[in-house]
Amino acid sequence: MKNTDKNSLVVGVDTGGTFTDFTWCDGDEWGEYKLLSTPSDPAEAVLAGLRHIAGERGFDLVHGSTVATNAILEKKGAKTALVTNRRFEDVLEIGRQNRPELYRLAVRREPPLIPAELRFGIPGRFSAEGEELEPFDEEAMQQVAERLRAAKVESIAVSLLFSFARPEHELKVREQLAGLDIPVSLSHQTLSEFREYERSSTTVINAYVTPKMENYIGRLGKEVGNRRFRIMQSNGGSISAETAMQESVRTILSGPAGGVVGAWQVGKQAGFDRLITFDMGGTSTDVALLDGRLPLTTESTIAGYPVKVPMLDIHTVGAGGGSMASIDSGGSLKVGPESAGADPGPICYGEGEAVTVTDANLFLGRLVPEHFLGGAMRLQDERIAPYVEQLARQLDITPVELAQGVLDIANTTMERAIKVISVEKGHDPREFTLFSFGGAGGMHAAELARLLQIPTVLLPANPGVLSAGGMLMADIVKDYSLTVMCDQERTRSDEIETAFAPLLEQGHKDLLHEGGEAERIRLERYLDMRYRGQSHEIMVPLADDPIAEFHRMHERLYGYADVGREIETVNIRLRAVGQPQRPSLYELPAGGETPAPEACLGERDVCFAGREYRAPVYRRDKLGNGNRFAGPAIIVEYSSTIVVPPAAEGEVDRFGNIVLKIGEVES
């Protein structure tokens, strides 16, 4: 890659469950760095990596953080209160009547993040039409403020009915709470849309994680100093650290989003725009489908709680290199979702005692112990055999069968995840390219592609740190929405343009404040549309004929379009995008088909489907443009290991990507 700014050091950081990944750019020089994460305090690993890369130099930072995600998953957010309308205090508890486990008679939903004693109702209410039905009661609000002070809450969410249309009461609540000097999240600023449950849930999550993010970002900000410090968002764009501290809910899936953005940019430059991204790390696997664009959704949940801000549509399963093998209550082999993480980690890291996917790969010869992390961390392969043999004896199978079974189960879990985002949504995976990255992705991508009959796998350079690199490629993005409830005729009129006007003005202003250049700002408009009577909407790009565009998208998603049925526009959306000067990929000089002698490190025994093969081991940094090789083969590099199984063939393209063609294994 090339950096257009010759004088600045720019660092991208992705904090994972096992490793913290760094990509840095200094003039024309690019580098990568990985170190074990510090789960008890994620900032420790981040700061250690920054000191290793930058020393005493100043630098710009783009960071994808798991702080908000972990606070929700572990229920370790701030002590938060909710202020809402009188008699609506239990909206969070009531929720929706959806039953994700239809046949389970004793379903227990996650309890609300805010208990009943910290949910306060106040007088004052607007109607859906914006009419004031009950005036705001300042005295009652002052009493609530005193109760909040006595409860020593650390953050407050305010969600009043129809505040997206009439925010006056929410603004008055904030005025009354100013004396408490704690963060206050207003729903009309967090999510200016109807559906009080989803709006309240999103606002509560923002309030719940904001103090944690403020502490974390503030600590890193001191290290960065006065240089630019940006945070990756779940929507595939970055925002300033200052904005991220106020809108923390938008950072929940920031790490995986960085990977999808990186895959999209690298894939486009390499000539692939229909991708299934496969990001396998140490703890989990994230997959997404990119059909000519980044996939956005507003229907996400985390730990069972709705989060209705726009996010990249990423599906996650608990299958990673650290996923632990065990025997379930029925006596069968089980893999994941529990992970060994960074501490104690897999057995081969030196401390773990549970067989993991990484251990199984090493046992079968698919990892080269002395070349893990470029030789910086030698894997202790001698520790594995006793644990594998012990688990194999309990199942009455051979150790090789046990290790192969661990990989097969992990692959099947990841195969199901890809079918969720492809087959279940009307896409044929065979029409896409599998874009593999993450520290463990290269060991499983080819076999996973074979299971799904995907003919091509694309493996970028430095795949183990692509999420961190993607953050350096990300646009500056701010999302806005507003409920409008327009019928079909009003959608065709100028009323939509009038409704967009204040959002367009605000978006342009905010992008300039975020550091965007006026001539590189793009304002994308969308409509949330549905057939009248439907409960959910489709996000449709605003076109010359939005009605026809809605019918077309509905047919693609659901297999039919009812062109005679009335359509309504529920929300308008604006995506304000500031395009930075992105780094470009180096083009390697043309080379021959045969890898140079120095690219081969020798051979090793590798086991596939119970059969042992003798496979060459290649150094990726010595492979040249046009080099070809056939499986079985192992390719080692600093951030990852790539396994090329039998009947697969690989070629290095001019950008240094490895393109695998997947064939069928002869029986």
N, C-alpha and C positions, 0 to 999 in steps of 0.2 A: 504494500500500500504506500501511497504518497500523501504527505501532509502539505497543505497549501501554506500553512503558517510555519516559517522556518525557525522562528524564535521561541516558540512556546512548547512546553511539555504538557501533553494532555493525557490523562489517565482514565480508563474505564474500569469500574470495579463491580463484580457480581458476587454477592455473598450467598453461598450455598450451604447445605446441611453438612457436607463433608469437607469441601474445599472452598476457599475464597479465591476467586480468579481475577487477574489483572491483565489488561491490555494497555500498552502505552505507546504513544507516538511522540517522537522528538525530532522535529525537522523531517528528514527522509527516512529516519530509522524507526523501525517498529519492533516491539518486543512483547513478551508474555511472561507471566509469573503466576505460580500457584503456591499456596500454602494451606495447611490444615486450618479449618475454621475454628473459632473459639465460641462454642454455643452459649457459654455462660455470659459472655460479653462480646458480641459480634464486632464491636468497634476495635477490639484489641488486634484481631487479625488484619482488619482494614488498615489501621495505623501502622502496624509492623510492615505490611506490604508497601505502603506509601513511602515509609522511611527507606526501605530497601531500594526502591526505584528512584526516588527523587533526592534522597539525602537532604541537604540543606537548600535545595533549589525550590523556587516557587513552581506551581503547576496548576492547571485547570483540572477539575474533577467532574466526571459523570458517574453516578452511583445508583445501582439497583439494590434496594434494601429489602430484607425479609423481616425487619423489625415490626412493621404493622401486621404482617401475616401471622407471625409467631405470637404476637400479643393476643390476637383473636383465637387462634387455634389452642393456645395454652391458657386462655382466660386470665391473662396477666396484664390487661390494660388498666387504664386509670379508673379510679372510683368516680363513676359518672352518674349524673342525674338527668332526668327528662322533664322538661316543662312543656305541657300540651294543653289542649282545651279541656275544660271541666267535663267530666264524664267520658273522656276518651283516654284516660290514663292506662287502660289495659289493651290498647291496640297492639302493642308488641307481643303480648301474651296470646291474644286471640289469633292474630296472623291471618292466614288463608286456610281454607278447608282442603287444600291439596293433600293427597296421601301418596307420598313417594314409595311407600311399602304397602301396596294395596291389600295384600292378604295377611298382613301381620296384625293380629288382634290387639296386641298390647304394645302399641307404638308409644314411644316416649320422645317427644320433641326436645330439642335443646332449650334449656331455660333462657329467658331474655337476658341480655347482657346487663340490663338495669333491673334490679329487684323492685318489687311493688312499693317498698317504703321510700324509694328514691324517685318515684314518678309522681309529679305534681300537676294537678289540673287547675287552671285559672279561668275566671269569667272573661268573656269577650269572644265574639265569633262572627265570621263573614260567611255568607252563603256562596254556593257554587257560581252564582251570577255576579259576585263581588259586592253584594249589598251587606251593610253592617247590621247584623241581627241583634247583637249585644255589644255594648261599648266595652272598651278595655278598662279594667278596674286596677288603677295604680296602687290603691291601698292593699288589695289582695295580693298583688305582685310583690309588694314590699314585705308582706308577711312570708311569702314563699322564699324570698331572698334571705330572710333571717333564718329560716329553717335549713336552707342550703348551707349557710355559713356554719350553723351549729353541727350539721352533718359532716362538715369538713370534706366536701366533695372536691375532686381535682379537675373536673371538666363538666360542662353542661351542654346538652343537646336541647334545642328549641324547635318543636315541630307543631305548628298550628294549622288547622284546616284551611285549605284554599289560600295559603300564604303565597303560592306561586302567582296568584292573580292580585292579591292585596297584601303586601308584606308589612303594612304599617304596624300591626300589633306585634309581630316578631321584632321589629326594630325597637319598639318601646320596651319589650322584655329585655333586650340587650342593654338599653340605657339603664334600666333598673338594676341590672346585674353588674354594671361596670365597677362598682365599689368592691366586688369580691376579688377582682384581679386574678381571675382564672379564665382559661379558654372557653369561649362560647361558640357553638356551631349552630347556625340558623339554617333551617331546611330550605328556604327559598333561595339561599345562596349555594347550598350543597347540591340540591336537586330540585329545579324549578318545574316540577311536573305533578300531575294528579296521582292518585292512588296513595292514600295516606299511610298505609302500612309500609310499602316499599320506600316511600320518602322518609318516613320516620326511622326505619331500619338503617338506611344509608346514612342519615344524619347522626344517629346514635353511634354507628361504627366509626364515623369520622371523629366524633367527640371522644370515643373510647380510646383511640390510638394516638390522638394528637399530642398529649403530653409526652408519651414515649418517643414519638418522632421528634418533638422539639428538643428533648434532651440529647437524643442520638445525633441528630443533624447539627445541633449546636456544638457538640463536642468535636465532630469532624470539621465543622466550620472553623474552629480555632486553629486546627492544623493547616487547613487550606489557606487561611489568612484572607487577604483581600482579593484573591484570584476568583475566577468564575467557578461556582459550585452548583451543579445541576443534579436533579434527581430524576430517575427514570420513572415513568408512569405506566399503569396497566394498559393504557390506550395506545402504546407504541411510540409515544413522544416524551420529551423531557420538559421539565419546568425548573424554575429557579428553586434553590433550597428554601428561600423565604416563602414562596407560594406553597411548596410541598408541606411545610409545617402547618399551614392553614387548611390545606386540602389533602390531608393524609390518606383519606379513603381512596384516593386515586393512585396510590403507590402500592397497593396490596399485591399485585402480581408483576411487579416491576422487573424482577430478574428474568423470568420466562419471557416476558414481552421483549426484552432486549435481544434474546436469542432469535425470536421470530423476525424482528426487524433486521437483524444481521443476516439471517437466511434469505430474506426477501431481497435485500440489496445485493448480496453475493450471487444469489440465484439469477437475478435479472442480468447482471453483468456477464454471467457465464452462459446466458441464453436459455434459461429455464424460468418460466413464470407460472407454471402449474406445479405446486410443490405440496408434499405432505412433510411437515417438519417433525423430526424425531430427536428430541433432546433428552438424552439419558444421562443423568448425573449419579451422584452417590446415594441419594435418598429417594428420588422419584423420577418419573419420566413424564415429560410434557409433550403433547402432540397438537398440531394445528394444521388446518387445510387452507392453502392459499391458491385461490383460483383467479389469478390475474390481479389480485389486490390483497391488502391486509384484511383479515376477517374480524370485523367489529361486532360486538353484541352488547345489549343492555339487560340481559337476563341472567346475570351471574349470581352465584351464591358462594359464601365462604362459611364453612362449619355450620351450614344450614340457614344462615342469615342472608336475606336478599341484599345485594349491592347493585344498585341500578345505574351507576355511572358507566359510561362507555368503556369497555375493555376489549382487548384482543381475545378472540374466542379460542381459548386454550383449554384442553382437557388433560387432567393430571391423574396418574395412577401411582400407587405406592410400589413401584418396581425400579430399583436402582442398583448400582454396583454394591451398595452396602446392605441391600435387602437380605434378611436372615432366613435361612432354611430351618424348618422345624417339622415335627410330626403332629398332625391335628388329632382331635378327639376320635376320629374314625380310623386312625392308624395310617393315614396317607401323608405323603410329602407335601409340605406347604412352603411357599416362598413369599415373604413380605406379608403385609405392608410395613411391618416393623423394620427399622434400619439400625445398623450398628453405628451409623453416623461417623463423626470424626473421633469420638471418644466413647467406647474403646476402639471402634473401627473394625474392619475385617481382621481375620486371624493373621493374615500375611503382613499387616501393618505392625504387628509386634505385641499387641495388647489384647485383642479380641479373642473370644473362645467359641463363638457361634459361626457356623459355616455360612458364608455369604456368596452372592453371585460373583463377586471379584475373586474369592477363593476358588470357586468352581472353575472359572476361566483359567486361573493360574495352574490348577491341578491338571487341567487338560492340555496344558502347554500353550495356551493362547495369549498369555502375557509373558514377557521376557523380564525376569526379575531385575537384572542389572541395568535395564534401560527404562525403568519406570521414572517419570518426571525427569527425563533426560539423564538419568543416573543419579539424580540428587536424592532419591529415596529408594533404596534397594528393598525389594519385597522379600520377606522371609518365607520363601517357599518351603523350607524344611519344617515349619511349624504346622503345615496344613494336614498332612497325611493322617496323623492320629485322630484328628477330629472328623475328617471325612470317613475314615474307616469305622469309627464308632457309630456315626449316624447311619452308615450303610448296613452295619450289622443289625441295628434295630429294625430296619426295613427288609432284611434278608435279601439284599442285592449287593452287587459288587461296587467298590468305590468309584469306578469309572461310570457305572450306571447311575450312581447317586449324583455325581457331578454333572453328567449330561442331563439328568432329570431336573436338577436345579435350573439349568439354562433353559430347558424346554418349557418349564412352568413360567419362568420370567418372560420368555418370548411370547407365550400364549397370552399372558396378561397384557403385554404391550400390543399384540395383534388385536385384541378386543378393543383396546383404547383407540386404535386407528380406525376400526370399523365404526365406532361411535361417531367420529367426526366425518366419515366418508360414506360408507354404505348406508348408515341409518339416516343420512341427510341427502340421499339420492345421487351420490358421487361414486364412480367406479375407480377404485384405487389404481387399477391397471393403467389408467390414463394420466397418472401423475408420476413425478419423480420423487423418490424418498430422499429428503435432504437430512443427512445425519450429522449430529454434533453432540457436544457434551463429552465429558471425560470417558464415559463408558459406551457411548453410542456406536463407535466404530467396531466394537467387538460383536455387536448384535445386528447391525443394520442389514447386512447381506442376507442372513438367515431369516430375518423378519420380512424383508422384501420377497424372499422366496415363498414364505407362507401366504403372503397377500397377492402373489403373482405380479408384483411391481417389477417392471423390467430393468429399471435404471436406479442406481443409488449415486448421489452426489455427496462427496465428503470434502468440505472446504479445508484450506490450510488452517492450522491452529484450531481444530474443532473444539478442543476442550475449554477454550476461553472465548468462543464465539459470542456468548451472551454479553460478556464485557465489551467485546469489540463492537457489537451491535449498538450499544449505548452511545458510542462515538459516532455512529452513522445515523442516529435517530434525529428526526425533525423536532423542533419546538412545537408543542401542540397544546391547545386549550380547547376544551369542549363546552358547549352551551346548549341548553334546551329550554323549551317553554311549551306548556300545554295551551292549545288553541281551540280544539274541538270544532273543526270546519267540515261542513257537508261537501258533497262532490262539486256543486256549483261554486261554492265559495273557494274551494281549492283551485278551481280554474280561473278565479278572478284575481285582481290585484291585491286582494286582502292578505294573501300569503306574503307578497313582497313587502307590504307595509309592516307585517308582524316581524319579518326578518330584520328590518332596518336598525332597531336598537341593538340587536345581537351583533350585526355586522360592524357597527360603530364600536361596540365594546370589545369585540374580538380583535379588531385592528389596533385599538389602543393598548390592549393587554399584551399583544405580541411585541409591540414596540418596547413596552416596559420590560418584557422578558428578554430583551436583547436581540429580537429579530430585526432584519433589515427590511425597510419598507418595500423595496423592489423585489424582495424574495418571499413576500407573504402571500399565501393562498387561502381563500375563504371558501370552504366546501359546505354546501347546503344539503340537508336531508329532510325528508318527511316521514314520520311514523304513521303508516296508513293501514287500514283494515276494512274488510267488508262490514257494513253495519250489522251489529249483533254479535260480532266476534269479540273475544276477550283479550286477544293479543294482537300486536301490530308487527308489520314488517318495516324495516328501515330502508327507505327508497331514496336514492340520489335524486335531487331535484332536476327534472328534465323538462324539455319543451312541452311534453305531454305526460305529466306525472301519472295520470289515470292509466294510460296504456303501459307505462313502465311498471306500475304496481301489478297489473294483470300478468305481465310477463314474468315478474319475479315470483308471484304466487304460484304460477304454473310450474316453474322450475323447482320450487321448494316443496310443493304439496301435490303436484301431478295434475292440477286442474285450475282453470280460471273461469269464474262466473261473470262474464262480461256484461250481463244484464242486471247485475246486482249493484245496489247503491254502495258507494265507497265514502269513507270519512277520514279526514286527517286529524290525528289526535295530538301529536306534538310536532314542533319544528325543531331541527337540530342544526347547529353550526359547529364545524370543526375548523378552527383557525390554525393554520400550519405555517410555521416559519422554516424555510429550507436553509440549512447551514451549508457551508462549503464542505462537502463530504470528501473523505479520503477515497482515492481510487485504487484499484488493484494493480499491482505490478504485472506486466506481461513477461513471462519467462522467454528467453531465447529458444529458438527451435532446437530440438535435440533428436537423436535417433530413436528407433523403436526399442532398442535394447538398453536397459539400465547400465550405467557405467559400473565398472568393477568395484569402485569404492562405495557404491550404493548398497552392496550386499555384505551383510555382517556375518554370513554363514547360514547354517541350517539348524533346525531343531525338530524334535518329534512333537506333532500336534494331533490331537484326537478329534475326529468328527463322526458323530453318530455311531460311536463304539469302534470305529476303525482308525488305526494309527497311520499317519502320513508323515513323510519327511518334507518339510516346508522351508523355503528360503525366508530369511529375515532381511527386510530392506530398511535403510534409513531414509525417511521421507525427505529430509532436507538435501539429499543427494540425488533424488529423482528429478529428471528433467522433462521439459515440454515434449510430449509425444512418446515418452517411455511407455511400454506395454508390459504386462505381466499376467500370468494365469495363476489361478488358485490351485492348490492351497498355498497361501503365503501370509506372512505377518509383516506389517509395516509399523515401525516404531517412530515416535516423535515425542517432543517434550510434553504435550498436554493430553495425549491420547495414544491408544494402540488400535490399529485397524486390522481386522481379521478378514481375509479373503478366502472363503471356503472353496472346496472343489466345485468345478463347473462354473465358476465366476471368473470374469476377465476384467482387468483394470487398465485404464489409460490416464496419464497425466495431461490435463489441458493447459492452455497457455497462461492461465491464471494460477496454476499450481493446485487446482482442484483435482481430486481423484474421482473419475467416473467409472463406476462398476456396472458391467452388464451381467445380469443374473441368468444363468442357464439352469436346466434341470439336471439333477444328479442321476447318473445311470444306476439302476438297481442291480 
